[in-house]
Amino acid sequence: MPPVKTIAESIRRVGLVANPDKSRGALLVRRAARLLRGMRRTVLCDPDTASLAGPGIDAANSLEDLARKVDLLLVFGGDGTMLRIARDVAGLPVPILGINTGNLGFLTSVSPHRLAESLRKIPAGRFALEERALLEATVQRGGERSVETALNDFVLSRGLASRLIEVEVSVNDELLTRYRCDGLITCSPTGSTAYSLAAGGAIVSPEAEVLTLTPICPHTLSIRPLVLNLDSTVRVKLLSTRLLATLAGDGQQLSELSAGDTVTIRRSKRSVRLLRLEGTSFFGTLRQKFGWSGSNV
């Protein structure tokens, strides 16, 4: 990877993408556009954001087109917006910086009141780039096969019925165990602070090369979250014959599964690049968001 100073000098075209459902997004987009143009940067938007950015801002044909044309993507929204954008631009070299207009904001690291200060750090080279692994799930459902991608996690869970599901889990083609539970979360390091954390899983540094299996309300008390090598292949087979289960990726429902269907989860060949500004860190975010000792909040 080139030196940060070289990367900073190459950031001349900046793309803006906003969640239209976040009320603060429009004001922040317009403010960011003014600030960037004042810094003599070219500003572009995706079609949905162009109407928020004000006059004189060009729009790309699509989000993918925008990602290919710019040197940096600013994403205005919450973590859900960041997850969607990350999946859509996965594999492209453009880095992403999240501006938080949502709630918790582990991925959207820039607070609105520090927008100007944060943007000034970019041309000064006061940032680092982080490569985040994505997960890939191959779903075999009867004679049908599909492949899905997620940044945070894949969750296989029971449907509407209030009964446990039973799944058989293998790791690298070796049987691990059978779980009777409400569901099973397979998450990346990035996803450890999402659903897996709420289900009792460990918080994992995004730099760790691990994959985490977290059962949701397992029937057996000896069952605990399990940490695997990130290059492991996890195969989950639904055994329950009377219940349907659902597979979700990053909180979005992907498919319904029935007995005999399998989901094979592994590290994707694609990744996403996140831009982390100087003065921010994963551990600092933990202290701030959770009110741990040492937080300035």
Backbone as CSV, one residue per row, in Angstrom:
resi,resn,N_x,N_y,N_z,CA_x,CA_y,CA_z,C_x,C_y,C_z
1,MET,0.842,-1.196,0.000,0.000,0.000,0.000,0.882,1.253,0.000
2,PRO,0.576,2.274,-0.817,1.378,3.494,-0.839,1.345,4.205,0.506
3,PRO,2.352,5.077,0.773,2.339,5.850,2.023,1.072,6.685,2.149
4,VAL,0.665,6.948,3.407,-0.560,7.703,3.655,-0.521,9.066,2.986
5,LYS,0.642,9.731,3.015,0.756,11.053,2.398,0.443,10.993,0.913
6,THR,0.933,9.951,0.246,0.656,9.782,-1.185,-0.831,9.545,-1.423
7,ILE,-1.441,8.718,-0.582,-2.881,8.456,-0.708,-3.666,9.745,-0.485
8,ALA,-3.276,10.527,0.533,-3.984,11.776,0.831,-3.941,12.727,-0.355
9,GLU,-2.794,12.818,-1.003,-2.657,13.716,-2.152,-3.492,13.251,-3.341
10,SER,-3.778,11.954,-3.383,-4.549,11.415,-4.509,-6.054,11.536,-4.317
11,ILE,-6.492,11.922,-3.125,-7.932,12.047,-2.867,-8.401,13.408,-3.380
12,ARG,-8.828,13.426,-4.632,-9.279,14.657,-5.272,-10.786,14.646,-5.562
13,ARG,-11.344,13.472,-5.708,-12.774,13.331,-6.023,-13.441,12.556,-4.888
14,VAL,-14.435,13.164,-4.267,-15.079,12.578,-3.090,-16.557,12.319,-3.397
15,GLY,-17.010,11.116,-3.117,-18.407,10.759,-3.320,-19.198,10.849,-2.027
16,LEU,-20.440,11.320,-2.123,-21.321,11.442,-0.969,-22.505,10.502,-1.144
17,VAL,-22.772,9.703,-0.113,-23.911,8.771,-0.121,-24.636,8.926,1.202
18,ALA,-25.956,9.141,1.153,-26.723,9.374,2.380,-27.900,8.429,2.478
19,ASN,-28.282,8.138,3.714,-29.520,7.416,3.984,-30.651,8.442,3.986
20,PRO,-31.552,8.402,3.006,-32.605,9.421,2.922,-33.586,9.388,4.084
21,ASP,-33.575,8.290,4.863,-34.496,8.182,5.998,-33.974,8.862,7.253
22,LYS,-32.712,9.280,7.245,-32.137,9.974,8.395,-32.315,11.481,8.192
23,SER,-33.088,12.124,9.066,-33.466,13.524,8.871,-32.264,14.462,8.878
24,ARG,-31.218,14.119,9.661,-30.046,14.990,9.713,-29.160,14.864,8.482
25,GLY,-29.413,13.845,7.681,-28.525,13.563,6.566,-28.434,14.680,5.552
26,ALA,-29.574,15.271,5.193,-29.581,16.286,4.139,-28.733,17.491,4.523
27,LEU,-28.873,17.984,5.743,-28.089,19.137,6.190,-26.601,18.817,6.201
28,LEU,-26.250,17.635,6.654,-24.845,17.257,6.710,-24.252,17.063,5.325
29,VAL,-25.018,16.499,4.416,-24.545,16.330,3.048,-24.245,17.679,2.413
30,ARG,-25.171,18.637,2.559,-24.947,19.964,1.983,-23.734,20.646,2.618
31,ARG,-23.587,20.474,3.934,-22.447,21.082,4.606,-21.140,20.442,4.141
32,ALA,-21.130,19.131,4.034,-19.928,18.437,3.573,-19.573,18.855,2.149
33,ALA,-20.582,18.991,1.300,-20.321,19.412,-0.082,-19.674,20.788,-0.119
34,ARG,-20.175,21.719,0.697,-19.590,23.078,0.742,-18.145,23.027,1.248
35,LEU,-17.917,22.259,2.308,-16.572,22.165,2.872,-15.585,21.559,1.871
36,LEU,-15.986,20.511,1.204,-15.099,19.835,0.257,-14.795,20.708,-0.957
37,ARG,-15.804,21.416,-1.428,-15.563,22.307,-2.569,-14.660,23.471,-2.152
38,GLY,-14.792,23.903,-0.904,-13.889,24.928,-0.390,-12.455,24.431,-0.291
39,MET,-12.297,23.113,-0.177,-10.973,22.491,-0.147,-10.513,22.103,-1.552
40,ARG,-11.252,22.556,-2.554,-10.949,22.324,-3.969,-10.985,20.847,-4.331
41,ARG,-11.929,20.152,-3.734,-12.191,18.757,-4.098,-13.435,18.696,-4.965
42,THR,-13.421,17.774,-5.924,-14.602,17.538,-6.754,-15.574,16.655,-5.984
43,VAL,-16.833,17.031,-5.964,-17.847,16.300,-5.205,-18.847,15.669,-6.158
44,LEU,-19.118,14.396,-5.965,-20.129,13.671,-6.730,-21.042,12.935,-5.760
45,CYS,-22.222,12.566,-6.237,-23.196,11.837,-5.408,-23.761,10.667,-6.191
46,ASP,-24.360,9.746,-5.476,-25.177,8.745,-6.145,-26.515,9.400,-6.475
47,PRO,-27.341,8.800,-7.331,-28.590,9.442,-7.747,-29.508,9.824,-6.594
48,ASP,-29.605,8.980,-5.555,-30.522,9.269,-4.453,-30.040,10.423,-3.580
49,THR,-28.739,10.654,-3.537,-28.187,11.700,-2.673,-28.079,13.034,-3.380
50,ALA,-28.085,13.030,-4.713,-27.880,14.265,-5.476,-28.879,15.349,-5.105
51,SER,-30.129,14.950,-4.842,-31.162,15.939,-4.519,-30.934,16.577,-3.160
52,LEU,-30.144,15.928,-2.286,-29.875,16.461,-0.959,-28.673,17.404,-0.949
53,ALA,-27.807,17.287,-1.945,-26.515,17.958,-1.895,-26.553,19.410,-2.356
54,GLY,-27.651,19.823,-2.963,-27.733,21.205,-3.421,-27.314,21.346,-4.875
55,PRO,-27.444,22.543,-5.441,-27.144,22.761,-6.860,-25.661,22.636,-7.163
56,GLY,-25.385,22.235,-8.396,-24.006,22.199,-8.852,-23.251,20.930,-8.523
57,ILE,-23.913,19.946,-7.937,-23.253,18.683,-7.589,-23.660,17.626,-8.610
58,ASP,-22.691,17.050,-9.283,-22.977,16.039,-10.299,-23.333,14.706,-9.658
59,ALA,-24.133,13.929,-10.369,-24.544,12.610,-9.894,-24.025,11.534,-10.830
60,ALA,-23.541,10.446,-10.257,-23.138,9.281,-11.034,-24.386,8.500,-11.433
61,ASN,-24.216,7.534,-12.311,-25.363,6.756,-12.780,-25.895,5.792,-11.721
62,SER,-25.008,5.349,-10.829,-25.391,4.383,-9.799,-24.355,4.455,-8.688
63,LEU,-24.626,3.744,-7.604,-23.660,3.701,-6.502,-22.357,3.060,-6.952
64,GLU,-22.441,1.968,-7.691,-21.225,1.311,-8.170,-20.444,2.225,-9.106
65,ASP,-21.161,2.940,-9.974,-20.509,3.896,-10.871,-19.806,4.985,-10.065
66,LEU,-20.474,5.467,-9.012,-19.881,6.487,-8.150,-18.607,5.957,-7.490
67,ALA,-18.672,4.733,-6.962,-17.523,4.151,-6.264,-16.319,3.983,-7.179
68,ARG,-16.572,3.786,-8.456,-15.475,3.621,-9.406,-14.881,4.967,-9.846
69,LYS,-15.622,6.045,-9.642,-15.179,7.354,-10.125,-14.471,8.187,-9.068
70,VAL,-14.638,7.843,-7.780,-14.123,8.711,-6.716,-12.959,8.053,-5.979
71,ASP,-12.261,8.877,-5.212,-11.113,8.415,-4.432,-11.475,8.145,-2.976
72,LEU,-12.666,8.591,-2.562,-13.139,8.400,-1.193,-14.659,8.497,-1.186
73,LEU,-15.284,7.623,-0.393,-16.737,7.675,-0.212,-17.049,8.131,1.203
74,LEU,-17.851,9.193,1.325,-18.391,9.591,2.621,-19.816,9.064,2.710
75,VAL,-20.095,8.291,3.749,-21.410,7.669,3.914,-22.091,8.289,5.128
76,PHE,-23.273,8.881,4.901,-24.028,9.557,5.955,-25.181,8.660,6.372
77,GLY,-25.165,8.214,7.631,-26.221,7.330,8.114,-25.770,6.632,9.383
78,GLY,-26.374,5.480,9.648,-25.971,4.667,10.783,-25.161,3.475,10.307
79,ASP,-24.927,2.540,11.216,-24.156,1.358,10.849,-24.859,0.536,9.775
80,GLY,-26.191,0.535,9.784,-26.921,-0.204,8.757,-26.631,0.325,7.368
81,THR,-26.548,1.639,7.231,-26.210,2.243,5.946,-24.800,1.857,5.533
82,MET,-23.877,1.903,6.491,-22.498,1.522,6.199,-22.409,0.066,5.733
83,LEU,-23.158,-0.812,6.374,-23.136,-2.223,5.997,-23.631,-2.406,4.568
84,ARG,-24.698,-1.691,4.217,-25.244,-1.800,2.858,-24.238,-1.301,1.827
85,ILE,-23.640,-0.145,2.085,-22.685,0.411,1.142,-21.461,-0.493,1.029
86,ALA,-21.004,-1.008,2.168,-19.834,-1.887,2.156,-20.074,-3.116,1.287
87,ARG,-21.260,-3.701,1.388,-21.568,-4.866,0.543,-21.611,-4.469,-0.922
88,ASP,-22.164,-3.305,-1.224,-22.334,-2.882,-2.620,-21.009,-2.552,-3.300
89,VAL,-20.032,-2.072,-2.539,-18.748,-1.685,-3.151,-17.637,-2.674,-2.815
90,ALA,-17.990,-3.806,-2.249,-16.994,-4.808,-1.858,-16.102,-5.169,-3.041
91,GLY,-14.811,-5.228,-2.771,-13.857,-5.584,-3.808,-13.280,-4.401,-4.553
92,LEU,-13.907,-3.219,-4.433,-13.380,-2.021,-5.075,-12.371,-1.347,-4.141
93,PRO,-11.388,-0.639,-4.688,-10.330,-0.075,-3.833,-10.723,1.183,-3.083
94,VAL,-11.872,1.785,-3.383,-12.238,3.063,-2.768,-12.448,2.910,-1.255
95,PRO,-11.797,3.749,-0.433,-12.028,3.694,1.016,-13.342,4.382,1.392
96,ILE,-13.880,4.004,2.558,-15.165,4.519,3.034,-14.967,5.172,4.389
97,LEU,-15.582,6.326,4.576,-15.597,7.003,5.880,-17.041,7.275,6.252
98,GLY,-17.467,6.823,7.431,-18.856,6.964,7.853,-19.082,8.199,8.712
99,ILE,-20.133,8.968,8.380,-20.569,10.120,9.169,-21.830,9.702,9.905
100,ASN,-21.805,9.683,11.214,-22.877,9.077,11.997,-24.095,9.987,12.133
101,THR,-25.206,9.571,11.513,-26.493,10.234,11.732,-27.471,9.262,12.383
102,GLY,-26.931,8.126,12.881,-27.777,7.120,13.515,-27.615,7.133,15.016
103,ASN,-27.544,5.939,15.615,-27.499,5.828,17.063,-26.124,5.382,17.559
104,LEU,-25.884,4.061,17.616,-24.663,3.573,18.255,-23.407,3.959,17.481
105,GLY,-23.320,3.589,16.217,-22.252,4.063,15.361,-20.873,3.494,15.629
106,PHE,-20.713,2.161,15.466,-19.381,1.580,15.544,-18.626,1.753,14.223
107,LEU,-19.340,1.718,13.110,-18.710,1.849,11.801,-18.699,3.289,11.313
108,THR,-19.708,4.068,11.715,-19.768,5.480,11.332,-19.087,6.281,12.434
109,SER,-17.798,6.522,12.241,-16.970,7.007,13.349,-16.967,8.520,13.525
110,VAL,-17.430,9.289,12.531,-17.365,10.750,12.615,-18.687,11.297,13.139
111,SER,-18.643,12.026,14.233,-19.858,12.647,14.761,-20.158,13.923,13.971
112,PRO,-21.442,14.288,13.813,-21.807,15.452,12.996,-21.140,16.750,13.441
113,HIS,-20.984,16.967,14.742,-20.424,18.237,15.199,-18.914,18.329,14.965
114,ARG,-18.293,17.233,14.518,-16.872,17.266,14.194,-16.626,17.080,12.696
115,LEU,-17.626,17.368,11.888,-17.514,17.137,10.452,-16.383,17.957,9.841
116,ALA,-16.378,19.265,10.076,-15.359,20.131,9.467,-13.958,19.733,9.918
117,GLU,-13.807,19.535,11.209,-12.501,19.123,11.758,-12.039,17.813,11.137
118,SER,-12.956,16.869,10.976,-12.615,15.555,10.440,-12.207,15.638,8.979
119,LEU,-12.937,16.424,8.193,-12.613,16.524,6.767,-11.261,17.175,6.545
120,ARG,-10.872,18.092,7.410,-9.570,18.750,7.256,-8.411,17.790,7.506
121,LYS,-8.654,16.708,8.230,-7.596,15.738,8.493,-7.221,14.939,7.241
122,ILE,-8.136,14.844,6.293,-7.908,13.971,5.135,-6.790,14.497,4.241
123,PRO,-6.855,15.738,3.735,-5.740,16.204,2.901,-4.419,16.299,3.654
124,ALA,-4.489,16.400,4.989,-3.267,16.453,5.793,-2.664,15.067,6.016
125,GLY,-3.361,14.020,5.549,-2.852,12.660,5.705,-2.969,12.121,7.116
126,ARG,-3.871,12.696,7.899,-4.014,12.275,9.293,-5.079,11.175,9.406
127,PHE,-4.774,10.058,8.802,-5.702,8.928,8.808,-4.934,7.644,8.534
128,ALA,-5.630,6.530,8.720,-5.091,5.211,8.373,-6.172,4.457,7.611
129,LEU,-5.768,3.499,6.812,-6.716,2.666,6.082,-6.748,1.274,6.703
130,GLU,-7.954,0.768,6.912,-8.135,-0.566,7.491,-8.835,-1.464,6.485
131,GLU,-8.282,-2.638,6.277,-8.892,-3.634,5.401,-9.789,-4.523,6.250
132,ARG,-11.074,-4.587,5.919,-12.012,-5.407,6.688,-12.491,-6.585,5.841
133,ALA,-12.401,-7.767,6.415,-12.827,-8.977,5.717,-14.349,-9.059,5.640
134,LEU,-14.845,-9.597,4.548,-16.258,-9.909,4.410,-16.451,-11.416,4.511
135,LEU,-17.666,-11.817,4.818,-18.028,-13.226,4.850,-18.881,-13.555,3.634
136,GLU,-18.760,-14.799,3.192,-19.539,-15.285,2.051,-20.310,-16.530,2.483
137,ALA,-21.585,-16.551,2.197,-22.424,-17.705,2.538,-22.962,-18.334,1.260
138,THR,-22.723,-19.618,1.113,-23.287,-20.378,-0.002,-24.477,-21.169,0.526
139,VAL,-25.650,-20.859,0.023,-26.887,-21.473,0.496,-27.308,-22.560,-0.486
140,GLN,-27.425,-23.795,0.003,-27.893,-24.913,-0.813,-29.288,-25.268,-0.323
141,ARG,-30.271,-24.942,-1.128,-31.674,-25.127,-0.738,-32.357,-25.992,-1.788
142,GLY,-32.473,-27.287,-1.466,-32.986,-28.203,-2.473,-32.010,-28.254,-3.644
143,GLY,-32.530,-28.027,-4.835,-31.661,-27.992,-6.011,-31.169,-26.603,-6.343
144,GLU,-31.474,-25.631,-5.488,-31.083,-24.245,-5.760,-29.850,-23.876,-4.949
145,ARG,-29.034,-23.019,-5.536,-27.811,-22.567,-4.882,-27.680,-21.062,-5.061
146,SER,-27.333,-20.372,-3.977,-27.142,-18.925,-4.053,-25.953,-18.542,-3.176
147,VAL,-25.344,-17.407,-3.489,-24.190,-16.925,-2.739,-24.476,-15.510,-2.252
148,GLU,-24.270,-15.281,-0.956,-24.532,-13.988,-0.336,-23.262,-13.477,0.347
149,THR,-23.212,-12.154,0.547,-22.055,-11.520,1.175,-22.506,-10.670,2.351
150,ALA,-21.719,-10.643,3.422,-22.021,-9.811,4.589,-20.718,-9.311,5.192
151,LEU,-20.770,-8.127,5.781,-19.610,-7.585,6.490,-19.645,-7.990,7.965
152,ASN,-20.808,-7.923,8.585,-20.926,-8.227,10.016,-21.117,-9.703,10.300
153,ASP,-22.246,-10.256,9.818,-22.593,-11.606,10.249,-23.651,-12.243,9.371
154,PHE,-23.740,-13.553,9.519,-24.866,-14.330,9.002,-25.549,-14.975,10.206
155,VAL,-26.876,-14.940,10.219,-27.648,-15.472,11.335,-28.686,-16.448,10.803
156,LEU,-28.593,-17.687,11.259,-29.628,-18.670,10.971,-30.482,-18.779,12.227
157,SER,-31.776,-18.516,12.096,-32.631,-18.468,13.290,-33.993,-19.072,12.991
158,ARG,-34.705,-19.380,14.089,-36.042,-19.944,13.945,-36.973,-18.903,13.353
159,GLY,-38.038,-19.383,12.729,-39.019,-18.476,12.154,-39.994,-17.979,13.207
160,LEU,-41.281,-17.951,12.874,-42.278,-17.397,13.778,-42.630,-18.329,14.927
161,ALA,-42.420,-19.627,14.718,-42.780,-20.588,15.766,-41.864,-20.433,16.972
162,SER,-42.450,-20.520,18.173,-41.668,-20.366,19.413,-41.098,-21.706,19.850
163,ARG,-40.316,-22.305,18.977,-39.698,-23.589,19.280,-38.239,-23.542,18.846
164,LEU,-37.417,-24.330,19.534,-36.004,-24.389,19.185,-35.815,-25.060,17.831
165,ILE,-34.770,-24.633,17.126,-34.367,-25.341,15.924,-33.147,-26.189,16.257
166,GLU,-32.902,-27.203,15.446,-31.724,-28.037,15.623,-30.875,-27.945,14.368
167,VAL,-29.596,-27.660,14.562,-28.671,-27.552,13.434,-27.435,-28.374,13.712
168,GLU,-26.857,-28.894,12.651,-25.597,-29.625,12.741,-24.506,-28.739,12.145
169,VAL,-23.417,-28.576,12.884,-22.357,-27.656,12.471,-21.049,-28.416,12.287
170,SER,-20.420,-28.213,11.141,-19.105,-28.778,10.863,-18.126,-27.647,10.602
171,VAL,-16.880,-27.839,10.998,-15.819,-26.866,10.749,-14.721,-27.572,9.956
172,ASN,-14.439,-27.043,8.775,-13.424,-27.643,7.890,-13.700,-29.127,7.669
173,ASP,-14.982,-29.435,7.430,-15.460,-30.787,7.126,-15.379,-31.744,8.317
174,GLU,-15.122,-31.232,9.502,-15.150,-32.073,10.704,-16.354,-31.686,11.555
175,LEU,-17.122,-32.675,11.989,-18.298,-32.401,12.805,-17.898,-31.681,14.085
176,LEU,-18.564,-30.582,14.371,-18.362,-29.863,15.633,-19.378,-30.331,16.660
177,THR,-20.662,-30.085,16.401,-21.716,-30.501,17.324,-23.069,-30.237,16.685
178,ARG,-24.099,-30.603,17.430,-25.464,-30.218,17.071,-25.964,-29.218,18.114
179,TYR,-26.497,-28.136,17.628,-27.055,-27.114,18.508,-28.577,-27.215,18.497
180,ARG,-29.182,-27.147,19.692,-30.615,-26.886,19.811,-30.726,-25.501,20.434
181,CYS,-31.256,-24.547,19.675,-31.173,-23.145,20.075,-32.187,-22.328,19.278
182,ASP,-32.237,-21.041,19.597,-33.067,-20.129,18.807,-32.392,-19.742,17.503
183,GLY,-31.085,-19.909,17.434,-30.373,-19.560,16.214,-28.877,-19.616,16.424
184,LEU,-28.135,-19.374,15.347,-26.683,-19.407,15.389,-26.142,-18.233,14.581
185,ILE,-25.225,-17.481,15.213,-24.610,-16.319,14.565,-23.185,-16.678,14.173
186,THR,-22.855,-16.457,12.918,-21.470,-16.579,12.456,-21.009,-15.187,12.095
187,CYS,-20.032,-14.658,12.820,-19.695,-13.245,12.609,-18.208,-13.038,12.368
188,SER,-17.920,-11.984,11.637,-16.557,-11.534,11.374,-16.065,-10.717,12.568
189,PRO,-14.782,-10.350,12.617,-14.329,-9.446,13.673,-15.101,-8.137,13.696
190,THR,-15.421,-7.601,12.534,-16.190,-6.357,12.471,-17.556,-6.524,13.110
191,GLY,-18.158,-7.701,12.948,-19.504,-7.931,13.446,-19.597,-8.316,14.901
192,SER,-18.469,-8.384,15.610,-18.516,-8.853,16.996,-19.265,-7.898,17.919
193,THR,-19.370,-6.618,17.542,-20.077,-5.645,18.386,-21.540,-5.497,17.989
194,ALA,-22.031,-6.375,17.117,-23.427,-6.300,16.682,-24.253,-7.379,17.396
195,TYR,-24.982,-8.186,16.656,-25.894,-9.169,17.237,-25.151,-10.171,18.127
196,SER,-23.953,-10.554,17.721,-23.189,-11.520,18.505,-22.943,-11.023,19.926
197,LEU,-22.634,-9.747,20.071,-22.417,-9.172,21.400,-23.692,-9.246,22.230
198,ALA,-24.837,-8.928,21.621,-26.109,-8.978,22.341,-26.453,-10.393,22.774
199,ALA,-25.951,-11.389,22.029,-26.237,-12.784,22.349,-25.204,-13.394,23.289
200,GLY,-24.284,-12.581,23.790,-23.305,-13.080,24.749,-21.952,-13.394,24.170
201,GLY,-21.713,-13.027,22.909,-20.421,-13.279,22.292,-19.363,-12.284,22.739
202,ALA,-18.113,-12.614,22.450,-16.987,-11.764,22.844,-16.858,-10.568,21.914
203,ILE,-16.305,-9.473,22.446,-15.914,-8.337,21.614,-14.547,-8.664,21.025
204,VAL,-14.427,-8.553,19.713,-13.214,-8.938,19.010,-12.606,-7.715,18.327
205,SER,-11.311,-7.535,18.495,-10.625,-6.467,17.778,-10.742,-6.702,16.275
206,PRO,-11.035,-5.673,15.482,-11.185,-5.857,14.032,-9.913,-6.339,13.349
207,GLU,-8.776,-6.234,14.026,-7.518,-6.695,13.445,-7.319,-8.199,13.636
208,ALA,-8.124,-8.820,14.483,-7.968,-10.257,14.757,-8.456,-11.073,13.565
209,GLU,-7.708,-12.100,13.220,-8.063,-12.957,12.086,-8.899,-14.131,12.586
210,VAL,-10.115,-13.833,13.054,-10.948,-14.880,13.645,-12.383,-14.796,13.136
211,LEU,-13.056,-15.902,13.318,-14.472,-16.066,13.003,-15.134,-16.556,14.284
212,THR,-16.298,-16.016,14.623,-16.937,-16.372,15.889,-18.294,-17.030,15.645
213,LEU,-18.524,-18.160,16.329,-19.835,-18.819,16.335,-20.498,-18.525,17.671
214,THR,-21.667,-17.883,17.632,-22.379,-17.542,18.860,-23.788,-18.116,18.798
215,PRO,-24.115,-19.134,19.609,-25.478,-19.664,19.630,-26.417,-18.694,20.349
216,ILE,-27.649,-18.632,19.886,-28.664,-17.768,20.491,-29.540,-18.629,21.397
217,CYS,-29.484,-18.357,22.683,-30.284,-19.090,23.679,-30.178,-20.611,23.499
218,PRO,-28.982,-21.177,23.606,-28.847,-22.632,23.453,-29.506,-23.371,24.604
219,HIS,-30.051,-24.561,24.302,-30.767,-25.342,25.303,-29.810,-25.962,26.303
220,THR,-28.561,-26.217,25.891,-27.566,-26.848,26.762,-26.641,-25.790,27.326
221,LEU,-26.510,-25.731,28.653,-25.738,-24.668,29.291,-24.250,-24.774,29.006
222,SER,-23.780,-25.961,28.625,-22.352,-26.118,28.338,-21.950,-25.513,26.996
223,ILE,-22.934,-25.186,26.171,-22.648,-24.585,24.867,-22.231,-23.131,25.065
224,ARG,-21.114,-22.751,24.500,-20.585,-21.393,24.616,-20.126,-20.885,23.249
225,PRO,-19.980,-19.574,23.109,-19.431,-19.045,21.853,-18.065,-19.656,21.557
226,LEU,-17.778,-19.804,20.283,-16.549,-20.468,19.849,-15.818,-19.561,18.868
227,VAL,-14.511,-19.422,19.047,-13.681,-18.591,18.182,-12.847,-19.497,17.283
228,LEU,-12.917,-19.231,15.966,-12.217,-20.040,14.973,-11.264,-19.168,14.172
229,ASN,-10.371,-19.795,13.450,-9.532,-19.080,12.502,-10.409,-18.485,11.395
230,LEU,-10.073,-17.278,10.958,-10.894,-16.610,9.952,-10.942,-17.358,8.628
231,ASP,-9.957,-18.201,8.380,-9.941,-18.970,7.133,-10.686,-20.295,7.250
232,SER,-11.374,-20.510,8.365,-12.162,-21.737,8.538,-13.399,-21.713,7.638
233,THR,-13.872,-22.909,7.321,-15.130,-23.062,6.589,-16.154,-23.694,7.524
234,VAL,-17.270,-22.994,7.727,-18.318,-23.447,8.643,-19.516,-23.901,7.819
235,ARG,-19.956,-25.114,8.065,-21.123,-25.645,7.353,-22.233,-25.903,8.366
236,VAL,-23.389,-25.297,8.133,-24.535,-25.416,9.031,-25.673,-26.104,8.274
237,LYS,-26.143,-27.229,8.815,-27.237,-27.975,8.194,-28.442,-27.934,9.106
238,LEU,-29.583,-27.568,8.558,-30.817,-27.530,9.344,-31.390,-28.944,9.458
239,LEU,-31.584,-29.388,10.698,-32.095,-30.735,10.942,-33.587,-30.744,11.266
240,SER,-34.104,-29.660,11.795,-35.508,-29.616,12.221,-36.440,-29.909,11.040
241,THR,-37.347,-30.849,11.243,-38.225,-31.264,10.153,-39.579,-30.557,10.173
242,ARG,-39.963,-29.999,11.315,-41.288,-29.383,11.424,-41.250,-27.859,11.377
243,LEU,-40.051,-27.308,11.349,-39.935,-25.855,11.423,-39.152,-25.307,10.249
244,LEU,-39.527,-24.135,9.809,-38.727,-23.387,8.859,-37.759,-22.505,9.633
245,ALA,-36.631,-22.226,9.040,-35.664,-21.294,9.620,-35.377,-20.208,8.597
246,THR,-34.816,-19.105,9.070,-34.481,-18.013,8.160,-32.985,-17.739,8.230
247,LEU,-32.434,-17.311,7.100,-31.044,-16.875,7.052,-31.033,-15.377,6.771
248,ALA,-30.305,-14.641,7.617,-30.161,-13.200,7.435,-28.686,-12.858,7.337
249,GLY,-28.375,-11.846,6.559,-27.013,-11.340,6.454,-27.004,-9.859,6.766
250,ASP,-26.224,-9.447,7.744,-26.181,-8.041,8.179,-27.577,-7.497,8.489
251,GLY,-28.416,-8.363,9.081,-29.750,-7.928,9.488,-30.799,-7.972,8.407
252,GLN,-30.429,-8.342,7.191,-31.379,-8.404,6.084,-31.733,-9.858,5.791
253,GLN,-33.041,-10.176,5.816,-33.449,-11.555,5.561,-33.127,-11.938,4.128
254,LEU,-32.507,-13.112,3.974,-32.066,-13.552,2.653,-32.894,-14.709,2.115
255,SER,-33.221,-15.700,2.969,-33.966,-16.857,2.480,-34.557,-17.639,3.630
256,GLU,-35.551,-18.480,3.309,-36.104,-19.430,4.259,-35.476,-20.786,3.990
257,LEU,-35.237,-21.521,5.067,-34.607,-22.829,4.955,-35.494,-23.894,5.578
258,SER,-35.415,-25.096,5.042,-36.153,-26.229,5.600,-35.181,-27.379,5.834
259,ALA,-35.672,-28.466,6.406,-34.811,-29.588,6.798,-33.944,-30.058,5.632
260,GLY,-32.665,-30.232,5.901,-31.721,-30.705,4.887,-30.979,-29.598,4.165
261,ASP,-31.486,-28.369,4.239,-30.799,-27.240,3.593,-29.523,-26.906,4.357
262,THR,-28.526,-26.423,3.635,-27.246,-26.119,4.262,-26.792,-24.703,3.912
263,VAL,-26.003,-24.139,4.820,-25.360,-22.847,4.607,-23.871,-23.032,4.902
264,THR,-23.031,-22.743,3.922,-21.589,-22.859,4.084,-20.991,-21.454,4.112
265,ILE,-20.339,-21.129,5.213,-19.846,-19.768,5.434,-18.325,-19.788,5.496
266,ARG,-17.719,-18.884,4.743,-16.260,-18.769,4.727,-15.881,-17.312,4.482
267,ARG,-14.611,-17.045,4.616,-14.095,-15.707,4.314,-14.242,-15.431,2.823
268,SER,-14.753,-14.249,2.505,-14.889,-13.860,1.115,-13.530,-13.476,0.537
269,LYS,-13.388,-13.631,-0.769,-12.174,-13.167,-1.443,-12.156,-11.643,-1.549
270,ARG,-13.320,-11.022,-1.353,-13.404,-9.564,-1.414,-13.333,-8.965,-0.015
271,SER,-12.975,-7.703,0.054,-12.897,-6.994,1.327,-13.315,-5.551,1.099
272,VAL,-13.414,-4.793,2.172,-13.714,-3.363,2.065,-12.637,-2.591,2.815
273,ARG,-12.424,-1.350,2.399,-11.418,-0.498,3.028,-12.132,0.618,3.772
274,LEU,-11.852,0.727,5.066,-12.410,1.797,5.883,-11.312,2.803,6.196
275,LEU,-11.658,4.077,6.144,-10.715,5.136,6.491,-10.933,5.501,7.955
276,ARG,-9.879,5.395,8.745,-9.944,5.736,10.169,-9.125,6.993,10.425
277,LEU,-9.786,8.029,10.929,-9.122,9.310,11.156,-8.232,9.278,12.388
278,GLU,-7.194,10.091,12.356,-6.322,10.238,13.515,-7.135,10.688,14.723
279,GLY,-6.842,10.102,15.871,-7.580,10.438,17.084,-8.768,9.542,17.340
280,THR,-9.048,8.600,16.436,-10.116,7.631,16.650,-9.517,6.230,16.664
281,SER,-10.143,5.332,17.411,-9.667,3.951,17.482,-10.814,3.053,17.903
282,PHE,-10.647,1.772,17.682,-11.659,0.800,18.082,-11.857,0.813,19.595
283,PHE,-10.746,0.842,20.346,-10.855,0.809,21.799,-11.423,2.121,22.338
284,GLY,-11.094,3.226,21.695,-11.689,4.502,22.091,-13.181,4.509,21.867
285,THR,-13.618,3.896,20.762,-15.048,3.792,20.487,-15.745,2.945,21.545
286,LEU,-15.112,1.843,21.942,-15.689,1.003,22.996,-15.856,1.794,24.290
287,ARG,-14.816,2.535,24.685,-14.913,3.314,25.920,-16.040,4.337,25.846
288,GLN,-16.159,4.986,24.696,-17.162,6.034,24.557,-18.576,5.465,24.496
289,LYS,-18.776,4.474,23.641,-20.128,3.955,23.424,-20.669,3.217,24.637
290,PHE,-19.787,2.515,25.366,-20.232,1.708,26.496,-20.017,2.389,27.838
291,GLY,-19.421,3.594,27.823,-19.210,4.320,29.072,-18.220,3.635,29.983
292,TRP,-17.204,2.963,29.396,-16.195,2.288,30.202,-15.293,3.302,30.905
293,SER,-14.614,2.856,31.926,-13.656,3.680,32.642,-12.601,4.200,31.672
294,GLY,-12.317,5.506,31.742,-11.372,6.122,30.826,-12.038,6.899,29.724
295,SER,-13.392,6.782,29.622,-14.107,7.531,28.599,-14.171,8.995,28.974
296,ASN,-14.131,9.863,27.945,-14.254,11.306,28.158,-15.690,11.753,28.188
297,VAL,-16.621,10.833,27.882,-18.032,11.198,27.821,-18.651,11.068,29.207
